[in-house]
Amino acid sequence: MFNNRNVMGKSEIWAELEKRKVAKVQVDYSGGNDEGGVNDITLFDKDGKVMGRLEEEYIAEEYNPKTNKWERTKEPSADSKLAEGLGAPVYAKYYTFAGEFYVNGQVIYDVANRKIDMSGQREVTHYEDDN
């Protein structure tokens, strides 16, 4: 999830969502203290009905000495590519979720208006000397 070289761009994501007749996407995420990620990706139609869900697929990579690059061991499916693209804002902001905090929130894709909103809550541990 942290390797953005193959992530779909925004224009590709919008085109794929329109092709699937998706009106809205809700990406739920949570994590902190070195763990976290996307929990659920829900696709909605124009009437607000759930069309389906996507899951992130973790595809192993191997180093190819001929190309000097890390390469996936298999080609991701269309659903996997879309899920990775939809989750990209979460990892762009929190990467590995390293730090002394906990977050949970949502990324909402409004397909008709081509608008992405990210919101959530962050809990931060605060330490004080107790002398």
C-alpha positions, -999 to +999 in steps of 0.1 A: +000+000+000+029+023+005+044+019-029+027+046-050+044+039-083+014+019-096-015+037-079-043+050-101-043+087-106-074+108-098-086+110-134-084+072-137-103+068-104-131+092-115-133+074-149-135+040-133-161+051-107-182+067-135-179+035-156-192+015-127-220+040-121-208+047-086-221+080-071-203+080-038-174+061-021-168+060+016-133+049+027-132+042+065-097+041+081-082+039+116-049+033+133-020+046+152+011+036+172+027+019+141-005+001+129-034+011+108-049+014+074-081+013+054-108-008+071-136-007+046-144+008+011-181+011+003-195+020-031-229+037-033-253+043-062-271+076-069-299+065-046-276+059-017-278+021-019-247+000-013-235-013-046-206-033-031-174-032-011-137-033-020-108-047+000-072-038-002-051-066-016-015-069-004+005-083-033+040-094-026+070-079-044+103-094-054+135-076-063+143-081-100+181-077-105+177-073-142+156-041-139+170-031-104+134-027-093+110-042-068+081-058-089+048-073-079+046-110-081+012-108-098-008-082-116-035-067-094-072-070-104-092-040-114-109-039-080-075-041-063-062-012-083-093+009-076-091+000-038-055+010-037-062+043-055-092+051-032-071+045-001-041+065-013-051+098+006-051+078+039-016+066+033-004+099+019-014+115+052-006+088+078+018+065+058+027+038+083+006+053+112+039+056+131+037+079+161+020+083+195-015+090+182-047+072+172-069+083+143-102+072+128-121+088+099-134+087+064-125+097+030-157+105+009-156+106-029-184+126-044-183+114-080-207+139-096-188+169-082-154+152-084-148+162-048-128+143-021-133+151+016-112+136+043-123+140+079-117+122+112-106+124+148-071+122+162-063+112+197-029+122+210-013+110+242+001+138+263+027+131+289+035+153+319+061+151+346+047+140+379+071+152+405 
